[in-house]
């Protein structure tokens, strides 16, 4: 079968690898003029690394394996600690942080030359019982037997297939960066939570640190000309880790991405066209579920294509398999933390410290249960 994949991000390239391994002919259409390698670091939980291993992506020596997840108050007091190595032994795969550009490069390097066609923006899409056809603004046409829309939260494919728009803004934005580490975070990923927002950091290999700040934001807010000054004001008085990271940054190191959330559709496509990743279920980056859920999509789609003889029946089987878990992951990501409003009151120093009485083993088991509930792979 000839499959057109729209979007050369993580999910699109991962899908292409799996489809080619399954014997399909694949063309990846990317509107940019080259691979987009920015975007900081990506946290891969156990399902993500397991699915990448299934796709023959070797992550050894790339990024940073994680052994511990720590939750702290704004002052730096420890609240909870999760033993990620214990969960690695349970699930048979490891948690890891890897620069997004490194993962994109790994995924693309395993594809036959010419698989990715750059500068191929989708303008029109036509599908019928015999196949799908795409046209670019310049008149270039591509045809295939099946279409995979993996073109992100502003998905053109979703708009053409489902008739709705991009993911909605949530009122929060993340300021993040991947920069030389001002101190050694080791194999620990740390999240500090307060009523003003949250701050996280973790090593990403090669002396790099992935860090982020979540803050309130609205599209009508004035543009932050000096975002580092805003972050220093907002997070003044937080623990020394915050001060060290902010002191190490220069103008231009912090990139802002608004949090968005899609309503997870009942059907993830129509006819011979399906959606995956952010095109199907854009969600806030809280709990690092976006990439891992996109890889779950890839695994489910590959299985459905393998077990469903009629390509036109794949949409129903695939949607049914993925909808519940993706919707739950979106809910968890959207409501786990607050940066404003009444829920932020629950993130006061005192109330967070009360949670520190939970036994470490119990916290680890609970976190493992959550991750396994959101996955079909572990």
C-alpha positions as CSV (number, residue, x, y, z in Angstrom):
1,X,0.0,0.0,0.0
2,X,1.2,3.5,-0.8
3,X,0.9,5.7,2.3
4,X,1.2,9.5,2.4
5,X,2.3,10.9,5.8
6,X,1.8,14.6,6.3
7,X,4.3,16.1,8.8
8,X,8.0,15.2,9.5
9,X,7.8,15.6,13.2
10,X,8.4,12.8,15.8
11,X,5.1,11.1,15.2
12,X,5.2,11.4,11.4
13,X,8.7,10.0,11.1
14,X,8.0,7.3,13.6
15,X,4.9,6.3,11.6
16,X,7.0,6.3,8.4
17,X,9.6,3.9,9.9
18,X,6.9,1.5,11.1
19,X,5.0,1.6,7.8
20,X,8.1,1.0,5.8
21,X,9.1,-1.9,8.1
22,X,5.7,-3.4,7.5
23,X,6.2,-3.4,3.7
24,X,4.3,-0.2,2.7
25,X,5.6,2.4,0.3
26,X,5.8,5.7,2.2
27,X,6.1,9.4,1.2
28,X,6.4,12.0,4.0
29,X,5.3,15.5,3.1
30,X,6.7,18.3,5.1
31,X,5.9,22.0,4.5
32,X,9.2,23.3,5.9
33,X,12.3,23.4,3.8
34,X,14.2,21.0,6.1
35,X,13.9,19.0,9.3
36,X,12.8,21.2,12.2
37,X,15.3,20.3,14.9
38,X,14.4,22.9,17.6
39,X,12.0,22.7,20.5
40,X,14.2,21.7,23.5
41,X,14.2,18.2,25.1
42,X,11.6,15.5,25.1
43,X,10.8,13.2,28.1
44,X,10.2,9.7,27.0
45,X,8.4,7.5,29.5
46,X,8.6,3.7,29.5
47,X,6.0,3.3,26.7
48,X,7.7,5.8,24.5
49,X,11.1,4.2,24.7
50,X,9.6,0.7,24.3
51,X,7.7,1.7,21.2
52,X,10.9,3.4,19.7
53,X,12.8,0.1,20.4
54,X,10.0,-1.7,18.5
55,X,10.7,0.6,15.6
56,X,14.4,-0.2,15.8
57,X,15.4,3.2,17.1
58,X,18.5,2.9,19.2
59,X,18.6,5.5,22.0
60,X,21.7,4.2,23.8
61,X,24.2,7.0,24.2
62,X,21.7,9.7,23.3
63,X,20.2,12.0,25.9
64,X,20.0,11.2,29.6
65,X,18.5,8.1,31.3
66,X,16.3,9.1,34.3
67,X,16.5,7.3,37.6
68,X,14.5,9.6,39.9
69,X,11.6,12.1,39.7
70,X,11.4,14.6,42.5
71,X,8.6,16.9,43.4
72,X,9.6,20.0,45.4
73,X,7.9,23.1,46.8
74,X,8.8,26.5,45.5
75,X,11.4,26.9,48.2
76,X,13.1,23.6,47.3
77,X,11.7,21.4,50.0
78,X,11.2,17.8,48.9
79,X,7.6,16.6,48.7
80,X,7.7,13.3,46.9
81,X,10.3,11.1,45.2
82,X,9.6,8.5,42.6
83,X,12.0,5.6,41.9
84,X,12.1,5.5,38.1
85,X,14.6,2.7,38.0
86,X,12.2,0.5,39.9
87,X,9.6,1.2,37.3
88,X,12.2,0.5,34.5
89,X,12.7,-3.0,36.0
90,X,8.9,-3.5,36.1
91,X,8.2,-2.3,32.6
92,X,11.4,-3.5,30.8
93,X,12.3,-0.1,29.4
94,X,13.8,3.1,30.7
95,X,12.7,6.7,31.1
96,X,14.9,9.1,29.2
97,X,15.3,12.8,28.2
98,X,16.5,13.4,24.7
99,X,16.9,16.6,22.7
100,X,14.0,16.8,20.2
101,X,16.4,17.5,17.4
102,X,18.5,14.4,18.2
103,X,15.3,12.2,18.2
104,X,14.1,13.7,14.9
105,X,17.6,13.0,13.4
106,X,17.6,9.4,14.6
107,X,14.1,8.7,13.2
108,X,14.9,10.3,9.8
109,X,18.2,8.6,9.4
110,X,16.5,5.2,9.3
111,X,14.4,6.1,6.2
112,X,15.2,5.5,2.6
113,X,16.7,8.5,0.8
114,X,14.0,10.7,-0.7
115,X,11.2,9.5,1.7
116,X,10.7,13.0,3.1
117,X,9.6,15.6,0.5
118,X,10.3,19.1,1.8
119,X,8.4,22.3,0.9
120,X,5.3,20.2,0.4
121,X,2.4,22.1,2.0
122,X,-1.1,20.7,1.8
123,X,-3.6,22.9,0.1
124,X,-6.3,20.5,-1.0
125,X,-7.2,16.9,-0.1
126,X,-9.5,14.6,-2.0
127,X,-10.4,11.1,-0.9
128,X,-12.7,8.4,-2.2
129,X,-13.1,4.7,-2.1
130,X,-10.0,4.2,-4.4
131,X,-7.5,6.4,-2.6
132,X,-6.4,9.9,-1.6
133,X,-4.9,12.8,-3.5
134,X,-3.1,15.9,-2.2
135,X,-2.3,19.1,-4.0
136,X,0.2,21.8,-2.8
137,X,-0.3,25.5,-3.4
138,X,2.2,25.3,-6.3
139,X,0.1,22.6,-8.0
140,X,2.2,19.6,-7.1
141,X,0.1,16.4,-6.6
142,X,0.6,13.3,-4.5
143,X,-1.6,10.3,-4.5
144,X,-1.8,7.2,-2.3
145,X,-4.0,4.5,-0.9
146,X,-4.0,5.9,2.7
147,X,-3.2,9.2,4.4
148,X,-1.8,9.8,7.9
149,X,-2.1,13.4,9.2
150,X,0.7,14.0,11.6
151,X,1.0,17.8,11.1
152,X,0.6,19.0,14.7
153,X,-1.8,21.2,16.7
154,X,-2.4,23.5,13.6
155,X,-3.1,20.5,11.5
156,X,-4.2,21.3,7.9
157,X,-5.2,17.6,7.5
158,X,-7.5,17.8,10.5
159,X,-9.2,20.9,9.2
160,X,-9.8,19.3,5.8
161,X,-10.9,15.9,7.1
162,X,-12.9,16.8,10.2
163,X,-13.7,20.3,9.4
164,X,-12.6,21.9,12.6
165,X,-9.7,24.2,13.6
166,X,-6.5,24.0,15.6
167,X,-6.3,23.2,19.3
168,X,-7.7,25.8,21.6
169,X,-5.5,27.9,24.0
170,X,-5.7,27.0,27.7
171,X,-4.5,30.3,29.3
172,X,-1.1,29.0,30.1
173,X,2.3,29.2,28.3
174,X,5.6,27.4,28.8
175,X,8.9,29.2,28.6
176,X,11.6,26.6,28.0
177,X,15.1,26.1,26.7
178,X,17.8,23.5,26.2
179,X,21.1,25.1,27.3
180,X,24.4,24.3,29.0
181,X,23.7,23.0,32.5
182,X,24.7,25.6,35.2
183,X,24.9,22.6,37.7
184,X,24.8,18.8,37.3
185,X,21.3,17.5,37.7
186,X,22.5,14.0,37.4
187,X,19.8,11.4,36.4
188,X,17.1,13.3,38.3
189,X,14.1,15.2,36.8
190,X,12.8,17.8,39.2
191,X,9.5,19.7,39.3
192,X,9.1,22.6,41.7
193,X,5.5,23.8,42.2
194,X,4.1,27.0,43.7
195,X,1.0,29.2,43.4
196,X,2.8,31.4,40.8
197,X,3.5,28.6,38.4
198,X,5.9,25.7,38.1
199,X,9.5,25.1,37.2
200,X,11.2,21.9,36.1
201,X,14.7,20.9,35.0
202,X,16.5,17.7,34.0
203,X,19.7,16.7,32.2
204,X,19.5,16.0,28.5
205,X,23.0,14.5,27.9
206,X,26.2,16.2,26.6
207,X,26.2,18.7,29.4
208,X,22.8,20.1,28.4
209,X,19.8,20.9,30.7
210,X,16.2,21.0,29.7
211,X,14.3,23.6,31.8
212,X,10.9,25.1,31.7
213,X,8.6,27.6,33.5
214,X,4.8,27.4,33.2
215,X,3.0,30.8,33.7
216,X,-0.4,32.3,33.0
217,X,-0.7,33.7,29.4
218,X,-3.4,35.0,27.1
219,X,-3.2,35.8,23.4
220,X,-4.1,39.4,24.2
221,X,-1.2,39.9,26.6
222,X,1.6,42.3,25.5
223,X,4.6,40.5,24.0
224,X,7.3,39.9,26.5
225,X,10.3,41.9,25.1
226,X,12.5,40.7,28.0
227,X,11.1,37.4,29.1
228,X,14.0,36.6,31.5
229,X,13.2,39.7,33.5
230,X,9.5,38.6,33.7
231,X,10.6,35.1,34.9
232,X,13.0,36.5,37.5
233,X,10.2,38.7,38.9
234,X,7.6,36.0,38.9
235,X,9.8,33.4,40.4
236,X,11.7,35.6,42.9
237,X,12.2,33.9,46.2
238,X,12.0,30.4,44.8
239,X,14.8,27.9,45.6
240,X,18.4,28.3,44.6
241,X,17.9,26.0,41.6
242,X,15.6,28.6,40.0
243,X,18.1,31.3,40.7
244,X,21.0,29.3,39.2
245,X,19.2,28.5,36.0
246,X,17.9,32.0,35.4
247,X,21.3,33.5,36.2
248,X,22.9,31.2,33.5
249,X,20.5,32.4,30.7
250,X,21.0,35.0,28.0
251,X,18.4,36.8,25.9
252,X,17.1,34.5,23.3
253,X,17.5,31.3,25.4
254,X,13.9,31.1,26.5
255,X,11.3,30.2,23.9
256,X,7.5,30.6,24.5
257,X,4.9,28.0,23.5
258,X,1.3,28.5,24.5
259,X,-0.4,25.5,26.0
260,X,-3.1,24.1,23.8
261,X,-5.7,21.4,24.0
262,X,-7.8,19.7,21.4
263,X,-11.2,18.2,22.0
264,X,-10.4,14.5,21.4
265,X,-12.7,13.5,18.5
266,X,-14.8,10.4,18.5
267,X,-13.4,9.4,15.1
268,X,-9.8,10.2,14.3
269,X,-10.3,10.6,10.6
270,X,-12.6,9.6,7.8
271,X,-12.4,7.1,5.0
272,X,-8.8,6.4,4.2
273,X,-7.5,9.4,6.2
274,X,-6.4,9.2,9.9
275,X,-4.9,11.6,12.4
276,X,-2.2,10.9,15.0
277,X,-0.2,12.9,17.5
278,X,-1.0,16.5,18.2
279,X,-3.2,16.6,15.1
280,X,-5.6,14.2,16.9
281,X,-5.2,15.2,20.5
282,X,-3.0,18.3,21.2
283,X,-2.6,18.6,24.9
284,X,-0.5,20.7,27.4
285,X,3.1,19.5,28.0
286,X,2.4,18.8,31.7
287,X,3.3,15.2,32.6
288,X,5.2,15.0,29.3
289,X,2.3,13.0,27.7
290,X,2.3,14.5,24.2
291,X,5.1,12.6,22.5
292,X,4.4,9.4,24.4
293,X,0.8,9.4,23.4
294,X,1.8,10.1,19.8
295,X,4.0,7.1,19.8
296,X,1.1,5.1,21.3
297,X,-0.9,6.3,18.3
298,X,1.8,5.0,15.9
299,X,1.9,1.6,17.5
300,X,-1.9,1.3,17.4
301,X,-2.2,2.5,13.8
302,X,0.5,0.0,12.6
303,X,-1.4,-2.8,14.3
304,X,-4.7,-1.8,12.9
305,X,-3.3,-1.6,9.4
306,X,-1.8,-5.0,9.8
307,X,-5.0,-6.6,11.1
308,X,-7.7,-4.8,9.2
309,X,-8.0,-5.9,5.6
310,X,-10.0,-2.9,4.4
311,X,-8.1,0.4,4.6
312,X,-11.4,2.3,4.9
313,X,-12.2,0.3,8.1
314,X,-9.0,1.3,9.8
315,X,-10.3,4.6,11.0
316,X,-13.0,3.0,13.2
317,X,-10.7,0.3,14.7
318,X,-7.9,2.8,15.3
319,X,-10.2,5.5,16.9
320,X,-11.8,2.9,19.1
321,X,-8.5,1.7,20.4
322,X,-6.9,5.0,21.1
323,X,-9.7,7.5,22.0
324,X,-10.2,6.6,25.7
325,X,-6.5,6.6,26.7
326,X,-5.7,9.7,24.8
327,X,-8.7,11.6,26.3
328,X,-7.6,10.5,29.8
329,X,-4.0,11.6,29.1
330,X,-5.3,15.0,27.9
331,X,-7.4,15.4,31.1
332,X,-4.4,14.5,33.3
333,X,-2.2,16.9,31.4
334,X,-4.8,19.7,31.6
335,X,-5.7,19.4,35.3
336,X,-2.5,18.1,37.1
337,X,-1.2,21.6,37.8
338,X,-2.5,25.2,37.9
339,X,-0.7,28.5,37.4
340,X,-3.7,30.7,38.5
341,X,-7.2,30.6,39.9
342,X,-8.6,28.7,42.8
343,X,-6.8,25.4,42.1
344,X,-3.4,27.1,42.5
345,X,-4.3,27.6,46.2
346,X,-3.8,23.9,46.6
347,X,-0.1,24.4,45.6
348,X,0.8,26.4,48.6
349,X,4.1,25.5,50.4
350,X,2.2,24.2,53.4
351,X,-0.3,22.0,51.6
352,X,2.3,20.6,49.3
353,X,4.6,19.7,52.2
354,X,1.7,17.7,53.7
355,X,1.9,15.4,50.8
356,X,5.4,14.6,51.7
357,X,4.3,12.1,54.3
358,X,3.3,9.6,51.6
359,X,5.7,6.6,51.6
360,X,8.1,6.7,48.6
361,X,7.2,3.2,47.5
362,X,3.5,4.0,47.5
363,X,4.2,7.2,45.4
364,X,6.3,5.2,42.9
365,X,3.6,2.5,42.5
366,X,0.9,5.1,42.0
367,X,3.0,6.8,39.3
368,X,3.6,3.5,37.6
369,X,-0.1,2.7,37.7
370,X,-0.9,6.1,36.1
371,X,1.6,5.5,33.3
372,X,0.4,2.0,32.6
373,X,-3.2,3.1,32.6
374,X,-2.4,5.6,29.8
375,X,-0.6,3.0,27.7
376,X,-1.3,-0.2,25.7
377,X,2.4,-1.0,25.5
378,X,3.5,-1.3,29.2
